């Protein structure tokens, strides 16, 4: 349980960093850097790497690695930690032993902006109390072998919406766009089995009225002999499916013909979250445009609720249901697409439609 509490705390620190970086427009413009073409997601014309992404990832590595040394070499994320400032200097972003040292390094990244560097370093080194995180505090103890675990981090999922910063639009209580689609995703998996076993999702930009569905930070644990999760509403059939805007027209037509309302929300993590919260019956993606850092955390939460994330191609072509796994490979891409569900009955109904 200590690891779960630690993941909740670093997710809240991550949310704090994300919020600080958006509070000042001048500061935020300093933090945006275009991704190299080989790092960019092919679905987007423009994709961004921000210092917030890198700093959050390195903060999680530092804090979790310091508390659980056995995990330090098995914490992976979406971003590399090399950042180039406006002077053309390449800096390896790291969390240093002291706040002053981290501030000094960030000042170099930020072209000498001491105030910004000091503020960010303060958030990175801040000690938080789990009682102040908007979530259910885990109560049930469990044990895991730390040496068997790996961690996947997506420091800021839905970076495009984070960069643009708009309040966005809502449909069927689902945020289609805007900063409310932004999530921090931190998941643990078993390196031997590849199974997602522990996940935390933090949503930095929710308003109070959004908490009607669940807390700002939600979590789940799925072990062979133990399952637990934060308070989440029971699902009811909505006839709503989350789907990518780039999904094939053939798939969309099949679902619409069976009276499903298709919602094209932003962010892979958030689209999976709509299924976790029972706002959508499923999330279907037939293309290989999600990665292990997108799915590990929400996958563990879904499994704690009785749901799953399946390999889409296997689900359509085989009678054998195959969950996606998290063994480290060259691409770390869910190449065959994904089928996300929480209720097995909903899955059976939808899969029959897609196979027809």
C-alpha distance (Angstrom), angle and dihedral (degrees) to the residues before:
residue distance angle dihedral
X1 . . .
X2 3.81 . .
X3 3.80 90.8 .
X4 3.81 92.5 50.5
X5 3.80 91.4 51.7
X6 3.80 89.7 47.8
X7 3.82 90.9 52.1
X8 3.81 90.6 50.2
X9 3.80 90.8 51.5
X10 3.81 95.3 48.4
X11 3.81 89.7 47.4
X12 3.80 88.6 56.5
X13 3.80 91.5 47.7
X14 3.80 87.0 50.6
X15 3.81 90.4 51.5
X16 3.81 90.1 50.2
X17 3.81 91.4 52.2
X18 3.81 91.1 48.4
X19 3.81 90.7 51.1
X20 3.81 94.0 46.9
X21 3.80 90.6 51.5
X22 3.80 91.4 54.7
X23 3.79 98.3 45.3
X24 3.80 95.8 81.6
X25 3.80 119.0 43.6
X26 3.80 92.9 -156.7
X27 3.78 90.6 51.7
X28 3.79 91.7 46.5
X29 3.80 92.6 53.4
X30 3.80 88.4 55.5
X31 3.78 90.1 55.6
X32 3.79 100.0 54.2
X33 3.77 120.5 97.6
X34 3.80 127.4 170.4
X35 3.79 113.6 -114.9
X36 3.78 119.5 -119.5
X37 3.79 113.2 -103.7
X38 3.81 92.4 -110.0
X39 3.82 90.7 54.6
X40 3.81 98.4 45.3
X41 3.78 122.8 101.6
X42 3.84 105.9 -112.5
X43 3.83 91.4 -135.6
X44 3.78 92.6 70.5
X45 3.78 130.6 66.4
X46 3.79 87.8 -149.8
X47 3.78 127.3 22.7
X48 3.80 125.9 177.8
X49 3.72 138.3 -147.1
X50 3.78 112.5 -158.3
X51 3.71 131.6 -168.1
X52 3.80 85.9 -119.7
X53 3.83 89.2 63.1
X54 3.77 93.5 49.5
X55 3.78 95.5 41.1
X56 3.81 92.9 50.4
X57 3.79 91.7 48.6
X58 3.79 92.5 50.0
X59 3.82 91.6 45.0
X60 3.81 90.3 55.2
X61 3.80 90.8 47.4
X62 3.79 90.9 49.3
X63 3.80 98.9 44.6
X64 3.81 97.9 41.4
X65 3.81 93.2 39.6
X66 3.80 91.0 50.8
X67 3.81 92.9 50.8
X68 3.80 96.1 38.5
X69 3.80 108.5 30.5
X70 3.81 92.0 -180.0
X71 3.81 87.9 65.8
X72 3.80 98.7 47.3
X73 3.82 95.9 96.5
X74 3.82 93.7 42.7
X75 3.82 101.0 58.0
X76 3.79 110.6 109.0
X77 3.78 135.2 173.7
X78 3.78 147.0 176.1
X79 3.80 97.9 -98.1
X80 3.76 136.3 63.7
X81 3.79 113.4 -134.8
X82 3.80 100.7 -127.6
X83 3.79 112.5 110.4
X84 3.80 128.5 -176.9
X85 3.78 119.3 -147.4
X86 3.80 126.0 -151.4
X87 3.79 90.9 -90.9
X88 3.80 89.5 61.7
X89 3.80 93.5 -109.7
X90 3.80 116.2 145.0
X91 3.78 113.2 -139.7
X92 3.78 127.5 -174.4
X93 3.80 103.4 -135.3
X94 3.79 111.9 -138.0
X95 3.77 137.9 156.9
X96 3.77 105.9 -113.6
X97 3.83 126.0 -149.8
X98 3.81 93.0 -101.0
X99 3.79 134.4 40.2
X100 3.82 90.4 -123.5
X101 3.81 92.4 54.8
X102 3.80 92.6 48.1
X103 3.80 89.8 48.0
X104 3.81 90.9 51.4
X105 3.82 91.9 52.1
X106 3.81 92.5 46.8
X107 3.79 90.5 49.2
X108 3.80 87.8 61.6
X109 3.79 91.1 50.4
X110 3.80 90.7 47.7
X111 3.79 95.8 53.4
X112 3.79 93.6 -107.2
X113 3.81 97.1 -46.2
X114 3.80 96.4 151.0
X115 3.80 96.2 177.2
X116 3.80 93.5 54.2
X117 3.80 92.5 44.7
X118 3.80 92.3 49.8
X119 3.78 92.9 50.1
X120 3.80 94.3 48.4
X121 3.80 92.9 46.2
X122 3.80 89.5 51.5
X123 3.81 90.4 56.5
X124 3.80 92.6 46.2
X125 3.80 92.4 52.8
X126 3.80 97.4 36.6
X127 3.80 116.6 124.6
X128 3.80 110.4 -133.8
X129 3.79 131.2 -162.2
X130 3.80 114.0 -135.1
X131 3.82 88.6 -141.2
X132 3.80 88.0 69.6
X133 3.81 94.2 55.4
X134 3.83 113.7 99.9
X135 3.80 95.8 -119.7
X136 3.79 143.7 85.2
X137 3.78 108.7 -81.6
X138 3.84 110.4 -127.0
X139 3.80 110.5 -106.9
X140 3.81 104.8 172.8
X141 3.77 115.8 82.2
X142 3.80 122.8 -136.3
X143 3.77 137.5 164.3
X144 3.79 132.0 -127.4
X145 3.79 131.0 176.8
X146 3.80 101.1 -114.3
X147 3.80 92.4 -160.1
X148 3.81 90.1 62.5
X149 3.80 93.9 55.4
X150 3.77 136.7 92.3
X151 3.82 128.9 -172.2
X152 3.80 129.3 -137.6
X153 3.81 118.4 -162.8
X154 3.78 129.8 -167.5
X155 3.81 98.3 -176.8
X156 3.81 96.6 -166.7
X157 3.78 115.3 5.8
X158 3.81 114.6 -163.6
X159 3.79 93.2 33.0
X160 3.81 93.3 172.6
X161 3.81 92.4 61.8
X162 3.81 89.5 43.7
X163 3.80 90.4 54.2
X164 3.80 95.0 47.4
X165 3.79 92.6 43.5
X166 3.80 99.6 -159.7
X167 3.83 121.9 154.9
X168 3.81 88.2 -122.6
X169 3.79 133.5 -157.6
X170 3.80 132.7 -71.3
X171 3.80 132.2 -147.2
X172 3.83 126.8 175.6
X173 3.84 86.9 -4.9
X174 3.82 88.2 -59.7
X175 3.79 118.8 122.9
X176 3.79 103.9 -128.7
X177 3.79 95.4 -173.5
X178 3.79 142.5 -8.8
X179 3.78 136.1 65.8
X180 3.81 92.9 -49.6
X181 3.81 87.2 73.6
X182 3.82 89.6 61.2
X183 3.81 115.2 107.3
X184 3.79 138.8 176.9
X185 3.82 108.4 -138.3
X186 3.81 123.2 -163.3
X187 3.79 119.2 168.2
X188 3.80 137.3 172.2
X189 3.80 124.4 -148.2
X190 3.79 137.4 -176.7
X191 3.80 109.3 -106.4
X192 3.82 92.4 -153.3
X193 3.81 99.1 49.8
X194 3.81 99.6 23.3
X195 3.82 90.1 -131.8
X196 3.81 122.3 146.1
X197 3.81 105.9 -123.0
X198 3.80 109.1 165.9
X199 3.78 132.6 27.3
X200 3.80 141.8 175.9
X201 3.81 126.4 -170.2
X202 3.80 118.6 -170.6
X203 3.82 121.5 -171.6
X204 3.80 107.8 -158.4
X205 3.81 100.4 -171.7
X206 3.79 107.3 46.8
X207 3.80 122.4 131.0
X208 3.79 122.8 -136.8
X209 3.80 93.2 -99.0
X210 3.81 89.6 59.4
X211 3.80 91.7 65.8
X212 3.80 90.6 77.7
X213 3.81 87.6 91.4
X214 3.82 99.8 44.3
X215 3.76 142.1 -50.0
X216 3.77 126.1 -55.5
X217 3.80 88.1 -108.8
X218 3.80 118.6 41.2
X219 3.79 128.8 -179.1
X220 3.78 143.3 -179.8
X221 3.81 140.2 -169.8
X222 3.80 124.1 -154.4
X223 3.80 116.3 -177.1
X224 3.82 126.6 156.0
X225 3.81 91.5 -102.6
X226 3.81 102.4 21.8
X227 3.79 137.1 51.5
X228 3.79 129.0 175.3
X229 3.79 137.7 154.9
X230 3.78 143.5 172.3
X231 3.78 118.9 -91.2
X232 3.80 109.6 -66.7
X233 3.81 128.5 167.5
X234 3.79 120.0 -104.1
X235 3.82 110.5 -105.5
X236 3.79 125.2 -116.5
X237 3.78 125.0 -171.5
X238 3.80 109.1 -86.1
X239 3.83 101.5 170.7
X240 3.79 85.5 -130.1
X241 3.80 124.8 127.9
X242 3.79 125.9 -170.8
X243 3.77 111.1 -136.0
X244 3.78 140.3 169.3
X245 3.80 119.8 -101.9
X246 3.81 87.0 -128.0
X247 3.81 93.8 55.7
X248 3.80 116.5 127.5
X249 3.79 118.1 -91.9
X250 3.80 90.1 -128.8
X251 3.81 92.1 61.9
X252 3.80 92.0 44.4
X253 3.80 92.2 49.9
X254 3.83 93.1 51.6
X255 3.79 91.1 52.7
X256 3.79 96.3 43.2
X257 3.79 90.3 50.0
X258 3.80 87.5 59.6
X259 3.81 91.8 52.3
X260 3.79 98.1 -102.1
X261 3.79 116.9 150.0
X262 3.81 108.5 -137.0
X263 3.81 118.6 -145.5
X264 3.80 118.7 -163.1
X265 3.80 100.2 -159.0
X266 3.79 124.1 172.3
X267 3.79 124.1 -104.3
X268 3.80 129.5 32.0
X269 3.80 91.9 -123.3
X270 3.78 92.3 50.6
X271 3.81 93.5 47.0
X272 3.81 89.0 54.6
X273 3.79 88.2 46.7
X274 3.82 90.4 58.2
X275 3.81 87.3 62.2
X276 3.82 92.9 45.4
X277 3.81 90.2 53.1
X278 3.80 93.2 46.3
X279 3.80 93.2 -116.2
X280 3.81 91.1 120.6
X281 3.80 130.0 30.2
X282 3.81 92.9 -137.6
X283 3.78 145.9 -15.6
X284 3.79 115.1 -131.3
X285 3.79 125.0 -167.5
X286 3.79 119.7 168.4
X287 3.81 95.9 -176.7
X288 3.79 132.2 77.2
X289 3.79 96.6 -114.4
X290 3.80 101.2 117.5
X291 3.76 126.0 78.9
X292 3.79 138.4 -154.2
X293 3.80 91.7 -96.1
X294 3.83 89.3 55.8
X295 3.79 96.3 52.4
X296 3.82 110.8 27.5
X297 3.79 98.1 81.1
X298 3.83 99.0 42.5
X299 3.81 90.0 41.0
X300 3.81 91.3 61.6
X301 3.81 90.9 48.5
X302 3.81 91.8 49.5
X303 3.81 91.6 50.2
X304 3.80 89.9 51.8
X305 3.83 86.6 57.2
X306 3.80 95.6 46.4
X307 3.81 95.5 -97.9
X308 3.78 132.1 111.3
X309 3.79 147.5 -163.7
X310 3.78 111.2 -123.1
X311 3.77 134.5 -165.4
X312 3.82 98.7 -101.8
X313 3.79 97.0 -145.2
X314 3.80 92.0 49.5
X315 3.80 91.3 47.4
X316 3.81 91.3 53.9
X317 3.80 100.1 40.5
X318 3.79 104.5 31.5
X319 3.78 137.4 54.0
X320 3.80 87.0 -142.7
X321 3.80 110.6 91.1
X322 3.78 108.9 -139.9
X323 3.80 121.9 -167.8
X324 3.77 116.2 -149.2
X325 3.80 113.7 -106.1
X326 3.77 136.0 -150.0
X327 3.78 107.0 -131.9
X328 3.79 108.1 144.3
X329 3.81 110.5 -106.3
X330 3.77 137.8 164.0
X331 3.80 98.4 -87.2
X332 3.85 101.9 22.2
X333 3.80 84.4 -151.7
X334 3.80 126.2 140.4
X335 3.79 87.4 -128.4
X336 3.81 98.7 -178.7
X337 3.79 96.5 50.6
X338 3.79 126.0 -111.8
X339 3.80 139.0 -96.3
X340 3.81 111.5 -156.3
X341 3.79 122.1 -166.1
X342 3.78 139.7 156.6
X343 3.81 101.8 -170.1
X344 3.83 117.2 51.3
X345 3.81 91.7 -148.5
X346 3.80 90.7 58.0
X347 3.80 89.2 49.3
X348 3.80 93.2 52.5
X349 3.82 92.4 50.2
X350 3.81 94.1 48.6
X351 3.80 96.7 42.8
X352 3.81 90.3 54.3
X353 3.81 89.2 55.2
X354 3.80 93.3 48.8
X355 3.81 92.5 48.2
X356 3.80 92.7 51.5
